Amino acid sequence: MALVYVVDDELNVRRIVKQTMENEENEVHTFATAEEALEAIDKRQPDLIFMDLTLPLMAGIHLLQELQKKAYAIPVIVVSAITSPEAIRTAFKLGITDFLTKPFTPQELRQAADLALKDEESLSKRSREIRRLIEAGEMRKAQALLRDFFADFPSSPQPHFLYALLIESTNPRVAAKHLRASLCMDEDFKDASSLLKKLEE
């Protein structure tokens, strides 16, 4: 069961998404504004967010910017009537996992949610496994897994951090470059900043 937040000023959309996700045995909370959603997120981070880009007061793009600023790694699926390529590009640059155009079907919602939750789970699991291999000194196995990790999650800071962890003792200069790349993607990544500080001392 996942905790799902729905952010949309249209009551009908909130109802459809809520019902569809609850039918999949998820816990769902709905919000009519970005401000309400952000307040709830600060108290309890969900596993997945569905949100519109056209919201009263704080727009959806600004909500995405706030989530990025606070370094919340939450999968976000945009559900919007906006079809402008520029808006879609901006949303993806801000880290959304999918973009559904209104009107949508319950099946499209379920498929997008399944993919987003699987990707997030896969990233965490694979990151833990690679780190375990590095700590166990199984560098070849870790390196083999890292190749695919880079390919599957090119916009995540994790592969860069793990590669730096892998080579910190053999090539600290290149490790530092990867740590800087990791911090460019997530400036609040504490493990990466701690390791970079250690390498620069």
ABEGO torsion letter per residue (X at the ends): XBBBBBBBABAAAAAAAAAAAAAAGBBBBBBABAAAAAAAAAABBBABBBBBABBBEBBAAAAAAAAAAAGBBBBBBBBBABABAAAAAAAAAAGBABBBBOBBBAAAAAAAAAAAAAAAAAAAAAAAAAAAAAAAGBAAAAAAAAAAAAAABAABAAAAAAAAAAAAAABAAAAAAAAAAAAAABAABAAAAAAAAAAAX
